[in-house]
Amino acid sequence: MPHRTAYSRVAEKLRRDILAGRRKAGERLPSEAELSRQFRTSRITTRQALQILNEEGLITRRQGLGTFVAAKPIRKIPIINADFFTSVTRHAPELERELITFDWQSINGAAVEALQLPREQRALHAVRVDRLQGKPVATDEVHCVEECGRLLSPEDLTALDFMERWRTRIGAALAYGTQVVEAVPAPAVNARRLGVRARSVLLRESNVLYLAGGQPVAHFESYYRPGCFRFEATVPLNNP
């Protein structure tokens, strides 16, 4: 579990009040100075906590008027530039990951095309479920080619900083990844893992990771419970 900073603890207390209805939709929050006194924190800590809630869509900040609970306060964790660990560390340090499956098997399904390998090729296979306060909010299935997958342990796959651990194992060989996000009817197995009805609409994220020479080495297929996450990216516009 990511380390909880002072501002994440303040954000969590305010978040709980908002989601429980103890702070009503449209209600004006106390000033930063008042909240700092209430939580016995610095103004900087309080400002960071409010920024987190603003990014999650729970509050709005109006210049010259103050900070207000959103008209429809629904928490959505923003995943910034496909960086799951950093985003979760900032917005959901209470998230916990469970490893359901860790084995070796012949690749199948979408991983066959993504990894450009024959079906009989052996690969590391893992299934994980992420939970917030006990509720499943995301699940993914991982296939990793043998030369890279053999460097990973079950503990690595369970860690939220999995990508950083993997980079450490294989050095600087990972060069880039691709990402596709789309809304799809939930396959039955993923619906069960997330506790939703089969064929409910879920966000599906497909990622493929490549070595510097362009060889695909891992395929991730993730499903996200509706209303829990949103994806954000900053795209440079100054390319020649």
N, C-alpha and C positions, 0 to 999 in steps of 0.2 A: 504494500500500500504506500502511495506517495506520502512524503512528510507533510504534515499540516502546518502551514504558516499561521502567524497571528491574524493576518487579514483573511485567510480562508476560514478560520474559526469564527470571526465576526460575520463573514458572509453567510456561513452556515446558520448562525443564530437568526439573522434577519430573514434568510430564505425560509426557514421553518415557520417563522411567524407569518410570512406572506402566504405560503402555500397552505397553512392551517387556517387562514382567514382571520388571524388575530390582528393583522394589518390589512385593511379592506382595500379593494380595488379603487384606485383614484385617490387614496389617502395620502396626504402630504407627510413625508418622513421628517423627523427632527433634523436640525442642521448637523453638519459634520462636527462642529464643536460640541453640540449636545450629545451626539452619538458617541463621540470620543470619551466624554465624561461618563456616560452610561456604561460603556464597555471597558473603561480604563485603558484606553489605547491612544496612540498618537494620531494626529490628524492625517498623517500620511497613510497609516494602517487603515483608518476608516475610509479614506478616499479610495484606496485600492479595493477594499471590500465592496464599496458601492459600484466601482467600475466593473467588477466581476458580475454583480447582479444585473447591471445594465447590459452587459454583453449577453447574458442569458435571457434577456427579455422580461425580467421580473419588475424592473423599475424604469422610469424615464426621468431624465434630468433636463429641466427647463431653465435656460439662462435667465437669471434675475428673479426666478420664482421659487426654485428649490427642487427637491427630489420627490417623486411621487410613485406610488405603487402603480404598476401598469394596469390598464383597463381590463385586460384579460391576462393575469399573471400565470403563465405556463412555463415552467422551466425547460429550456432546451440547451443542452451542452454543445457549445460551438467547437467543432474540430477544425483547427486552423491549418491551412496548407498541408493537409494530410498528416499532420504530426499529432498522432493520437496521444502519446505519452505526455508531451508538454501540455496539451489541451486539458487532459484529465487531471494532471497535477494541479493546474490552475483552477479548474472548475468543479472537479469531482474527486477530491483526494480520498473520499470514502469508498470509491469503487473497488470491488474485489473480483478477482479472476479465478475461475475454476477450470482445471484441465480435465475434460471428460474422457478423451481418448489420446493415447500416445503409442503408436505402433508403426510397423513398416508393412507396406502393402503395395500391390501393383496400382499405378495411378489410374484414375478413371474420371469420367465426367469432363467438366470444363478444364480440368488440369491437364488433360491429354493434349489439347490444342495449345494451351497457354505455355506449357513447358516444352512443347515440340519433341516429345518422347513417345516411343511405342507403348501400348497399353500394358505390356508385360514388364515394363521397366519398374524396378522397385523404388519407392520414395518414402520419406518420412511423412507420416500422416498424423495430424493432431486436430482435435475438436475442443473448443474452449467456449465458456459462457462467462460473460461479465454481469455483475450484479451491483445494483445500488440499493442499499438498505434492504437487502434480501430479495429484491425484485429483479428478475432477469431483464436486461435492457439491450444486450447485444450477444451475438454468437458468431463464431467463425470456424471455418474448416481450412486447414493449412496442408499444402503439399510442398515438400522441399526435396530437391534432387539429392541423391545419396552423398555426393562428395561434400556438400555443404550441410546437409541434415545430420550427418553423423557427428558433427561438432556440437549439437544441441542436446541438452538434457531436459527432462520434464520440468525442472525448476526454471530453466530459461523460458520455456513456453508459458509458464504460469506468470512470470514477472511482467509487469506493465511496461517496463523499459526493455522489453524483449529485443527490439531492433538494435538498440545500443549494445546490448550483450552480444548479439549475433555479429555486429560489425567488429567487435573486439575479437571474437573467435576467428574470423576469417580475414582480418586485416582490412585494408582499404579497397578490397576487390569489388564490393557492391558499388555500382556506378549510378544507376537510376531506376525508377519504377514508373509504371503506368497505373492509372486509376480510372475506373468507370463507375459512376453512381447512378442508379435508376430505381424507380418504384416498380415492384413486381409482386404478383400473388405469392404468398408465403408457401414454400414447399412444406408438406406435412411435418417432416422431422424438425425443421426449424421453427415452425409454429408451436410444436410441443415444447421445445427448449425455451421459447420466449413466453409461453403461457398465453398465446393468442389463438384465435380460430384459424383453422386451415384455410388457405386462400385469402386470408386477410392481406391487405397491402402493406408491405414492408419496404424499407430502403435496403437495397442490395449494393454492396461495394465490392468490386473485383479489382485486386491489385496483383501485378506481376513485377517481380524484382529481377534485375539484370546485372551481370558482371560487366566489367569495363569493355570486354570484347563483344558484348551484345548477346551473351548466352543467358537465357532465362533460367533462374535457379529456384524460384519459389512462387507459388500461387496461393493467394488468400481470397476466400469468398466469405464475406461478412454480411450478416443481416442485423438490422437495427429496429428495435421496437418503435412503433410510430409515436411521434411527439416527444421523443427523448433527446434527439440529437439534430444538429444542422451542420452543414459543411460550408466552410468559408475559405476563400483563397484570394491572395493578392497576386495580380498578374502584372509584370513589368511591361510598360508600353513604349519604352525608349529603344527598342531593338532597331538596328539599321535596316 
